[in-house]
Amino acid sequence: MPPPPRKPRFQTFQRPKIRVAKISSKGKVYVDYKDVESLKKMLSINGKILSRKRTGASAAEQRMITDAIKRARFLGMLPYVGGSVL
């Protein structure tokens, strides 16, 4: 009989990986700045962009996510700060 599985040393708060990078008909990978609902999932409660470690994106995808969020913020689709500001 195998030993029981070990309890993890540190507690982890695993979020499901969120995929916002899409593949166009030509085969290019892109992130759409107009897809506000999926971009909101990439922001923290305070409005900060989540890290690659939290989102599970590659470096190239994270750069595209960042550019898309900044473009959506500039156009007024996303807030610069989250929650209520005093």
C-alpha positions as CSV (number, residue, x, y, z in Angstrom):
1,M,0.0,0.0,0.0
2,P,1.5,3.4,-1.0
3,P,1.9,6.1,1.7
4,P,-0.8,8.7,1.9
5,P,-0.2,11.8,-0.1
6,R,1.7,14.5,1.7
7,K,0.0,17.7,2.8
8,P,1.4,20.7,0.9
9,R,3.9,22.7,2.9
10,F,2.3,26.0,2.1
11,Q,-1.3,26.8,1.4
12,T,-1.9,27.7,-2.2
13,F,-4.7,29.8,-3.6
14,Q,-5.0,28.4,-7.1
15,R,-7.1,30.4,-9.5
16,P,-8.1,28.8,-12.8
17,K,-5.9,30.1,-15.6
18,I,-7.7,32.7,-17.7
19,R,-7.1,32.7,-21.4
20,V,-7.7,36.0,-23.3
21,A,-5.2,35.5,-26.2
22,K,-7.1,34.5,-29.3
23,I,-5.9,33.2,-32.6
24,S,-7.1,35.0,-35.8
25,S,-8.0,33.3,-39.0
26,K,-4.5,34.0,-40.3
27,G,-3.0,32.2,-37.3
28,K,-1.7,35.3,-35.4
29,V,-2.2,35.4,-31.6
30,Y,-3.8,38.6,-30.4
31,V,-5.6,40.1,-27.4
32,D,-8.7,42.2,-28.3
33,Y,-8.9,45.5,-26.3
34,K,-12.7,45.6,-27.0
35,D,-13.3,42.4,-25.0
36,V,-13.7,44.3,-21.7
37,E,-15.3,41.4,-19.7
38,S,-12.2,39.1,-20.1
39,L,-9.8,42.0,-19.6
40,K,-11.5,42.8,-16.3
41,K,-10.5,39.4,-15.0
42,M,-6.9,40.4,-15.5
43,L,-7.2,43.3,-13.1
44,S,-7.0,43.2,-9.3
45,I,-9.7,44.7,-7.0
46,N,-7.6,47.9,-7.0
47,G,-7.3,48.1,-10.8
48,K,-3.8,46.8,-11.1
49,I,-2.8,44.4,-13.9
50,L,-2.2,40.9,-12.5
51,S,1.2,39.3,-13.0
52,R,2.1,36.5,-15.3
53,K,2.3,34.1,-12.4
54,R,-1.4,34.9,-11.5
55,T,-2.7,34.9,-15.0
56,G,-0.8,32.0,-16.4
57,A,0.1,33.9,-19.6
58,S,3.4,33.7,-21.5
59,A,5.6,36.7,-21.7
60,A,4.4,37.7,-25.2
61,E,0.8,37.2,-24.1
62,Q,1.3,39.3,-21.0
63,R,2.7,42.2,-23.1
64,M,-0.3,42.0,-25.3
65,I,-2.7,41.9,-22.3
66,T,-0.9,44.9,-20.9
67,D,-1.2,46.9,-24.1
68,A,-4.9,45.9,-24.5
69,I,-5.7,47.0,-20.9
70,K,-3.9,50.3,-21.4
71,R,-5.6,51.0,-24.7
72,A,-9.0,50.1,-23.1
73,R,-8.3,52.5,-20.2
74,F,-7.3,55.3,-22.6
75,L,-10.6,54.9,-24.5
76,G,-12.6,54.8,-21.2
77,M,-13.7,51.2,-21.4
78,L,-11.8,50.2,-18.2
79,P,-11.1,52.3,-15.1
80,Y,-7.6,53.4,-14.1
81,V,-8.4,52.7,-10.4
82,G,-10.8,50.1,-9.0
83,G,-13.4,50.3,-6.3
84,S,-14.4,53.5,-4.6
85,V,-11.9,56.2,-4.4
86,L,-12.1,58.6,-1.4
